[in-house]
Amino acid sequence: MIVPRPLTHRRVGIFAGSSPFPLDRYRRGLLRLASLDLTAFEDPRIFGRTGYLAGSDAERVGLIHDLLSDPSVDVLWAARGGYGLHRVVEHLDVELLARSQKAIVGFSDVCVLHGIAQRAGLVSIHGPVITQLGELDESQVMPHLRAILDARFGGLRYTTSESPITGGEAVGIVMGGCLSVLAAMVGTRLMPSYEGALVLLEDVGEATYRLDRMLTHLALAGVFNGIAGVIAGEFHECRPRNDEEPSAKDVLVDRLSRLGVPVVFGLPFGHGSRNLPIPLGVTARLDADRGELVLE
């Protein structure tokens, strides 16, 4: 995997590849960037709107290309997730992305770009978008962000007190992301191979029967074949429709325990109040019995 270029200029290129974003939360996120001694570059195109998208497809992919080409921009950071990146990736210059060696930061819909980065062999960062950054606990998130942005991955730990779905230890390349986004990538050129991977999974606002359907779809499509383990984060507001239906964890136990690999549940990443950044494309060790992921 290609480690991202150093933050020579400490300049962040903001992109809005998906949905329009709330300005108040966006501004609070920019204040957090400043506390990292980072300067935000805001192209006017990020404030565009075309229906439920943050501008036309051409505008959104054009900005991504411009930021990748700009030598003064060290890293690309998503303003928000939502929906829209599936529409533009067929026009994305993957060779430009690989040559730039620039990390992409974000989660949710941004996992489309993470998949492309993984196929290109480039480390990217599953972490808060700008509109979420100002809402999270600074003492938890910022130390991890500082270390990861400076490519100091080794030894970073992520822990949970939740009981594991399947115990055991495994070593693999960290990949994956938002379950619903990954499910929509299956069968396309966007989907990387997860063979030997520790697969991150999280989601938001999905009824538990929908989690069941998506996990079953991934399994039937062979996505889980040969994986090393699963790292389940927060399934924020993923609730059953009534008391007779299973919880999100119950669904994950049913669908994932049959994989025969270590599966940990409840690590602090996702759409909830905790979303620690995790680099994708790096090697890590998972100890499901201890509820611990350690980057190597």
Secondary structure, DSSP 8 states (H G I E B T S, - for coil): -B-----SS-EEEEE--SS---HHHHHHHHHHHHHTT-EEE--GGGG--BTTBSS-HHHHHHHHHHHHH-TT--EEEES--SS-HHHHGGG--HHHHHHHT-EEEE-GGGHHHHHHHHHTTB-EEE---HHHHTTS-HHHHHHHHHHHHTT--TT-EEE--S--SB--EEEEEEEEEEHHHHHHHTTSTT----TTEEEEEEEES--HHHHHHHHHHHHHTTTTTT--EEEEEEEET---SSTTS--HHHHHHHHHGGG-S-EEE--S-SSSS----EEESSEEEEETTTTEEEE-
